[in-house]
Amino acid sequence: MSGFARLPRRGRTSQGVSILPRWILLGAAALSLALVPGCKKETAPETQVTVQAEHPKQGPITEHITADAVLTPLAQAAIEPKIGAPVRKFYVQRGSRVKAGELLATLENNDLAAAAMDNKGTYMAAQAAYDTATKAQVPEDTLKAESDLAQAKANLDLNLSIVKSRKQLLAEGAIPGRDLDTANAALVQAQAAYDAAAKHLESVHSVSREAALKAAQGQLTSAEGKYKGAEAAVNYSEIRSPIDGVVTDRPLFAGETAAAGAPLITVMDTSTLLAKTHVAQSLAQQMKVGDDAQMSVPGAADPVAAKVSLISPALDPGSTTVEVWLKIDNKAARLKVGTPVKVSITGRTVSRAWKIPAAAILTAQDGSKSVMVVGDDGTAHRKPVTLGIEDGDDVQVASGLAATDLVITSGAYGLDEGTKVKVGPADDKGGRAE
């Protein structure tokens, strides 16, 4: 116990362990912290984001409407024979250039030629019968009827004179009454013959002549129709091109049978091509026929010039879009039918527009547009804007910005209101500088 008497500032626990005073322990702890190397108290720096920014620029901006399209020929003819027959001869190969009306192939047609010859003979016979009817038979019938009428008239006049004379003689008592009765009976017969001849002549003029001419004309027309039909069948065996162009398909060889209604030769006019595309109705309303356009072709380094040649007057019922045709000169034959291309049609132009890079535009869930600008205090602030024409990398700002606004063009995505920003090149860590 004498040892505890020399240490009056110590105490013991109930288990006999000594306890140092609190101020000694606190001082030792402070001394140990002071002796730890590298430890010091620091204030956390404020986060700053590196962005790129620029002022709105004023200048011309032109709207370009882009869409996908496929090249098609200006004119195309898949020539199908109307008759089925073996191919006698082809006069063209795939890739041959042809003119409208040029003979491309012939089919076997001996039976058709024979039928045409037979019908030609029938037609010639009908022609001769028509000439006979119109130039001989009908005039002869008319002449005979007129002659019969004249003869009947003369006989009637004679009997009239006989009756008149016998009446006078009977009155003088020179002849008996039966002679007058005989003359009157002969007069009645002459009058009946005259009436019949007159009626016959009238029928010849009004009915018989017209019927004979119609019958002869009908026979001639029927024979002519059959002959022309047989000639047409012969012509069907000659396959001719309806357009100028190039042969793009010829699936058969000579000797193989061509089926009626199946394409035998396909001819396309590729001197001018069409790029057919569909655009929204709102965009189509801004176009007009003759507008300039450009077309990007796979494998071609430079764009190809084109012009709007057709804007459909009706919406496509399936997609509710408007079909637009672009015409492209292809006399050099460098473009191929069926090639998928991207077209860009020149739309509206504003000569003095305020424009910023399209990358600066932020779109909210409700579709509203805004940009982030750098304030005088070096923080980012959101500004709603109204946009106009968009032209590739640039977009027109119709309202919401001033010429002095410094618009953040890169790094604005996900940036909070009031964030400290620094204008400069982006670092390797995504644009944040500590």
Secondary structure as UniProt FT lines:
FT   HELIX           2..5
FT   TURN            8..9
FT   STRAND          11..12
FT   TURN            14..15
FT   STRAND          18..19
FT   HELIX           22..35
FT   TURN            37..38
FT   STRAND          48..54
FT   STRAND          57..79
FT   STRAND          85..90
FT   TURN            94..95
FT   STRAND          97..98
FT   TURN            100..101
FT   STRAND          103..107
FT   HELIX           110..132
FT   HELIX           133..137
FT   HELIX           138..172
FT   HELIX           177..203
FT   HELIX           204..208
FT   HELIX           209..236
FT   STRAND          238..240
FT   STRAND          245..249
FT   TURN            254..255
FT   STRAND          257..258
FT   TURN            260..261
FT   STRAND          265..279
FT   HELIX           281..284
FT   TURN            285..286
FT   TURN            289..290
FT   STRAND          292..296
FT   TURN            298..299
FT   STRAND          304..311
FT   TURN            317..319
FT   STRAND          322..329
FT   TURN            331..332
FT   TURN            337..338
FT   STRAND          340..357
FT   HELIX           358..360
FT   STRAND          362..363
FT   TURN            365..366
FT   STRAND          369..374
FT   TURN            376..377
FT   STRAND          379..384
FT   STRAND          386..391
FT   TURN            392..393
FT   STRAND          394..399
FT   TURN            403..404
FT   STRAND          407..410
FT   TURN            413..414
FT   TURN            417..418
FT   STRAND          420..423
FT   TURN            428..429
FT   STRAND          432..433
//
